[in-house]
Amino acid sequence: MTSKRQVTLPKALADEYGIRPGDEIDWEPAGDAIRVLVRGRARPLLSVEERLDLFDEATRRRDELFAAMGPVERRPEGREWTREELYDRGRPR
């Protein structure tokens, strides 16, 4: 147990009982012992292929959104200064 009262579950026990990072566990008194109960399971880990598919889908949606927005103007209307002028602003002349 750490000074923050955190406990590390040995990997062998976690593997044996199918406990993974993200699972919710409860501690229950059981006489002179403590019982660990797995209450909520983390959602299953996705394979590399599944993650890449989700990424590709999100990229497709983003590209469609940007296409629907049309071209983006680089310099907003009404701005009366250039990027180069920013380097001199506020400096004594």
MDAnalysis code that builds the backbone (N, CA, C; Angstrom):
import MDAnalysis as mda
import numpy as np

u = mda.Universe.empty(279, n_residues=93, atom_resindex=np.repeat(np.arange(93), 3), trajectory=True)
u.add_TopologyAttr("name", ["N", "CA", "C"] * 93)
u.add_TopologyAttr("resid", np.arange(1, 94))
u.add_TopologyAttr("resname", ["MET", "THR", "SER", "LYS", "ARG", "GLN", "VAL", "THR", "LEU", "PRO", "LYS", "ALA", "LEU", "ALA", "ASP", "GLU", "TYR", "GLY", "ILE", "ARG", "PRO", "GLY", "ASP", "GLU", "ILE", "ASP", "TRP", "GLU", "PRO", "ALA", "GLY", "ASP", "ALA", "ILE", "ARG", "VAL", "LEU", "VAL", "ARG", "GLY", "ARG", "ALA", "ARG", "PRO", "LEU", "LEU", "SER", "VAL", "GLU", "GLU", "ARG", "LEU", "ASP", "LEU", "PHE", "ASP", "GLU", "ALA", "THR", "ARG", "ARG", "ARG", "ASP", "GLU", "LEU", "PHE", "ALA", "ALA", "MET", "GLY", "PRO", "VAL", "GLU", "ARG", "ARG", "PRO", "GLU", "GLY", "ARG", "GLU", "TRP", "THR", "ARG", "GLU", "GLU", "LEU", "TYR", "ASP", "ARG", "GLY", "ARG", "PRO", "ARG"])
u.atoms.positions = np.array([
    [0.856, -1.168, 0.000],
    [0.000, 0.000, 0.000],
    [0.901, 1.229, 0.000],
    [0.523, 2.237, -0.821],
    [1.301, 3.464, -0.888],
    [0.856, 4.433, 0.207],
    [1.589, 5.544, 0.336],
    [1.221, 6.552, 1.325],
    [-0.140, 7.180, 1.005],
    [-0.583, 7.068, -0.247],
    [-1.901, 7.579, -0.637],
    [-2.986, 6.511, -0.473],
    [-2.621, 5.415, 0.154],
    [-3.535, 4.299, 0.388],
    [-3.989, 3.639, -0.913],
    [-3.105, 3.622, -1.909],
    [-3.398, 2.950, -3.174],
    [-2.758, 1.567, -3.153],
    [-3.445, 0.617, -3.761],
    [-2.994, -0.767, -3.775],
    [-2.779, -1.204, -5.211],
    [-1.715, -1.941, -5.442],
    [-1.445, -2.493, -6.766],
    [-1.877, -3.950, -6.786],
    [-2.676, -4.291, -7.780],
    [-3.120, -5.673, -7.945],
    [-2.083, -6.402, -8.782],
    [-1.555, -7.509, -8.295],
    [-0.566, -8.246, -9.087],
    [-1.143, -8.654, -10.444],
    [-0.312, -8.560, -11.483],
    [-0.729, -8.864, -12.851],
    [-1.312, -10.273, -12.966],
    [-0.687, -11.224, -12.294],
    [-1.163, -12.610, -12.381],
    [-2.613, -12.723, -11.897],
    [-2.947, -12.040, -10.802],
    [-4.329, -12.081, -10.302],
    [-5.275, -11.341, -11.239],
    [-4.834, -10.179, -11.743],
    [-5.681, -9.423, -12.671],
    [-5.972, -10.264, -13.909],
    [-4.949, -10.919, -14.442],
    [-5.145, -11.767, -15.619],
    [-6.058, -12.947, -15.310],
    [-5.854, -13.569, -14.169],
    [-6.659, -14.743, -13.796],
    [-8.139, -14.407, -13.684],
    [-8.447, -13.212, -13.172],
    [-9.843, -12.835, -12.970],
    [-10.365, -11.873, -14.039],
    [-9.553, -11.598, -15.040],
    [-9.995, -10.758, -16.147],
    [-10.212, -9.307, -15.775],
    [-9.444, -8.808, -14.803],
    [-9.568, -7.411, -14.383],
    [-8.592, -6.586, -15.209],
    [-9.135, -5.509, -15.823],
    [-8.313, -4.682, -16.709],
    [-8.332, -3.232, -16.239],
    [-7.363, -2.433, -16.703],
    [-7.401, -1.003, -16.392],
    [-8.733, -0.411, -16.842],
    [-9.317, 0.425, -15.998],
    [-10.603, 1.039, -16.308],
    [-11.777, 0.321, -15.674],
    [-11.585, -0.932, -15.250],
    [-12.660, -1.644, -14.567],
    [-12.931, -0.965, -13.216],
    [-14.188, -0.956, -12.804],
    [-14.553, -0.414, -11.503],
    [-14.587, -1.547, -10.500],
    [-13.911, -1.342, -9.372],
    [-13.907, -2.377, -8.346],
    [-14.380, -1.795, -7.024],
    [-14.966, -2.646, -6.204],
    [-15.402, -2.275, -4.857],
    [-14.670, -3.164, -3.865],
    [-14.479, -2.629, -2.676],
    [-13.854, -3.371, -1.581],
    [-14.938, -3.663, -0.560],
    [-15.038, -4.912, -0.148],
    [-16.110, -5.321, 0.773],
    [-15.499, -6.086, 1.944],
    [-15.850, -5.693, 3.192],
    [-15.344, -6.449, 4.338],
    [-15.891, -7.876, 4.307],
    [-15.020, -8.819, 4.636],
    [-15.426, -10.234, 4.661],
    [-14.777, -10.904, 5.865],
    [-15.264, -10.551, 7.048],
    [-14.683, -11.101, 8.272],
    [-13.301, -10.513, 8.501],
    [-12.291, -11.373, 8.548],
    [-10.922, -10.892, 8.749],
    [-10.193, -10.722, 7.409],
    [-10.942, -10.649, 6.320],
    [-10.370, -10.460, 4.984],
    [-11.131, -9.339, 4.266],
    [-10.660, -8.996, 3.116],
    [-11.336, -7.999, 2.269],
    [-11.604, -8.656, 0.923],
    [-12.829, -8.519, 0.454],
    [-13.212, -9.084, -0.843],
    [-13.195, -7.971, -1.891],
    [-12.623, -8.255, -3.049],
    [-12.587, -7.305, -4.155],
    [-13.650, -7.733, -5.152],
    [-14.578, -6.808, -5.460],
    [-15.660, -7.113, -6.385],
    [-15.510, -6.251, -7.636],
    [-15.575, -6.870, -8.797],
    [-15.530, -6.131, -10.046],
    [-16.967, -5.735, -10.372],
    [-17.264, -4.423, -10.321],
    [-18.620, -3.928, -10.512],
    [-18.889, -3.544, -11.964],
    [-18.032, -2.761, -12.540],
    [-18.254, -2.289, -13.897],
    [-17.047, -2.593, -14.753],
    [-17.285, -3.132, -15.903],
    [-16.194, -3.458, -16.824],
    [-15.941, -2.299, -17.759],
    [-14.677, -2.034, -18.003],
    [-14.313, -1.049, -19.020],
    [-14.732, -1.621, -20.364],
    [-14.990, -0.736, -21.312],
    [-15.386, -1.279, -22.610],
    [-14.204, -2.035, -23.209],
    [-14.475, -3.024, -24.017],
    [-13.411, -3.858, -24.559],
    [-12.398, -3.028, -25.348],
    [-11.156, -3.443, -25.253],
    [-10.110, -2.771, -26.017],
    [-10.325, -3.037, -27.498],
    [-10.097, -2.018, -28.308],
    [-10.273, -2.156, -29.748],
    [-8.974, -2.623, -30.379],
    [-9.103, -3.374, -31.440],
    [-7.927, -3.814, -32.179],
    [-7.364, -2.623, -32.954],
    [-6.156, -2.775, -33.458],
    [-5.538, -1.718, -34.260],
    [-6.412, -1.420, -35.475],
    [-6.935, -2.453, -36.104],
    [-7.779, -2.256, -37.287],
    [-9.039, -1.467, -36.944],
    [-9.668, -1.790, -35.808],
    [-10.875, -1.077, -35.392],
    [-10.573, 0.388, -35.089],
    [-9.435, 0.657, -34.432],
    [-9.066, 2.038, -34.137],
    [-8.773, 2.808, -35.410],
    [-8.099, 2.176, -36.360],
    [-7.816, 2.839, -37.631],
    [-9.098, 3.124, -38.402],
    [-10.055, 2.195, -38.355],
    [-11.347, 2.424, -39.011],
    [-12.060, 3.632, -38.400],
    [-12.051, 3.734, -37.061],
    [-12.671, 4.881, -36.394],
    [-11.963, 6.181, -36.766],
    [-10.646, 6.143, -36.836],
    [-9.876, 7.324, -37.219],
    [-10.210, 7.749, -38.642],
    [-10.260, 6.767, -39.558],
    [-10.587, 7.076, -40.954],
    [-11.985, 7.673, -41.076],
    [-12.936, 7.152, -40.316],
    [-14.306, 7.666, -40.348],
    [-14.351, 9.103, -39.831],
    [-13.639, 9.382, -38.731],
    [-13.608, 10.742, -38.188],
    [-12.949, 11.702, -39.179],
    [-11.899, 11.255, -39.834],
    [-11.218, 12.093, -40.835],
    [-12.144, 12.385, -41.999],
    [-12.914, 11.387, -42.448],
    [-13.857, 11.576, -43.539],
    [-14.917, 12.608, -43.159],
    [-15.454, 12.498, -41.925],
    [-16.465, 13.456, -41.471],
    [-15.886, 14.869, -41.394],
    [-14.655, 14.998, -40.896],
    [-14.005, 16.307, -40.820],
    [-13.828, 16.899, -42.218],
    [-13.354, 16.082, -43.161],
    [-13.148, 16.565, -44.534],
    [-14.458, 17.016, -45.163],
    [-15.552, 16.277, -44.912],
    [-16.865, 16.661, -45.434],
    [-17.318, 17.989, -44.834],
    [-17.074, 18.179, -43.545],
    [-17.452, 19.424, -42.880],
    [-16.683, 20.593, -43.465],
    [-15.379, 20.437, -43.625],
    [-14.564, 21.518, -44.193],
    [-14.970, 21.814, -45.630],
    [-15.298, 20.783, -46.397],
    [-15.723, 20.991, -47.782],
    [-17.032, 21.776, -47.823],
    [-17.938, 21.493, -46.894],
    [-19.219, 22.188, -46.850],
    [-19.055, 23.651, -46.441],
    [-17.998, 23.949, -45.686],
    [-17.764, 25.313, -45.227],
    [-17.225, 26.200, -46.348],
    [-16.648, 25.608, -47.357],
    [-16.078, 26.391, -48.449],
    [-14.702, 26.916, -48.081],
    [-14.129, 27.708, -48.974],
    [-12.773, 28.215, -48.718],
    [-12.756, 29.156, -47.509],
    [-11.682, 29.078, -46.757],
    [-11.524, 29.908, -45.573],
    [-10.597, 31.070, -45.913],
    [-11.027, 32.264, -45.575],
    [-10.223, 33.447, -45.844],
    [-9.076, 33.517, -44.845],
    [-7.877, 33.748, -45.329],
    [-6.693, 33.774, -44.485],
    [-6.596, 35.028, -43.621],
    [-7.084, 36.158, -44.125],
    [-6.962, 37.412, -43.415],
    [-8.354, 37.973, -43.170],
    [-8.783, 38.010, -41.897],
    [-10.133, 38.490, -41.609],
    [-10.333, 39.938, -42.057],
    [-11.547, 40.244, -42.485],
    [-11.872, 41.612, -42.907],
    [-11.687, 42.561, -41.738],
    [-11.236, 43.757, -42.051],
    [-11.116, 44.776, -41.026],
    [-9.785, 44.770, -40.302],
    [-8.979, 43.746, -40.502],
    [-7.685, 43.733, -39.834],
    [-6.760, 44.643, -40.619],
    [-6.196, 45.624, -39.952],
    [-5.408, 46.626, -40.646],
    [-3.915, 46.479, -40.386],
    [-3.460, 45.302, -40.017],
    [-2.040, 45.098, -39.780],
    [-1.610, 43.793, -40.411],
    [-0.353, 43.692, -40.679],
    [0.197, 42.469, -41.267],
    [0.955, 41.693, -40.205],
    [1.246, 40.475, -40.504],
    [2.010, 39.636, -39.587],
    [3.355, 40.274, -39.254],
    [4.005, 40.838, -40.253],
    [5.313, 41.451, -40.044],
    [5.233, 42.622, -39.070],
    [4.124, 43.364, -39.120],
    [3.962, 44.509, -38.234],
    [3.857, 44.091, -36.766],
    [3.460, 42.860, -36.514],
    [3.338, 42.401, -35.131],
    [4.683, 42.401, -34.419],
    [5.744, 42.188, -35.156],
    [7.060, 42.116, -34.536],
    [7.520, 43.479, -34.024],
    [6.980, 44.553, -34.584],
    [7.381, 45.892, -34.179],
    [6.387, 46.563, -33.240],
    [5.206, 46.004, -33.087],
    [4.188, 46.638, -32.244],
    [4.645, 46.677, -30.798],
    [4.452, 47.806, -30.157],
    [4.772, 47.935, -28.741],
    [6.238, 48.203, -28.466],
    [7.059, 48.210, -29.468],
    [8.481, 48.512, -29.271],
    [8.710, 50.000, -29.474],
    [9.584, 50.575, -28.654],
    [9.886, 51.997, -28.873],
    [10.591, 52.189, -30.209],
    [10.314, 53.306, -30.848],
    [10.938, 53.574, -32.149],
    [12.080, 54.515, -32.024],
])
